[in-house]
Amino acid sequence: LALQALRQYPRPLAGAAVFSGWVANGREGRAYLEGKAQAANAASPVLWCHGTDDKVVTFPCGALGSEMLEALGVPVEFHAFPGMEHSACPEELQRLWGWLEQRLPA
């Protein structure tokens, strides 16, 4: 959902955060994201966090989505969390907090 909003929303967004996410349907998903791109968010960054032991959305699947966005010119900050399953951890939430502080006005 965050990626679709980032690609389709016609006004500038500060970015999108993806946790244990993926781009559905492989090449078709990439074509969809590419075709829906709005100029207002072409350079909006993505924070992508994924656990290496995720068995719901496997790590390679998450990494592939990040790579797809980078290939489209989207700035992606990808972070792998060793041993983390399909959940969240304090380090991941700290990474999000710092990322938000950099992008949102106080």
Secondary structure, DSSP 8 states (H G I E B T S, - for coil): -HHHHHHH-SS--S-EEEES---TTHHHHHHHHHHT--GGGTT--EEEEEETT-TTTTHHHHHHHHHHHHHTT--EEEEEETT--SS--HHHHHHHHHHHHHHS--
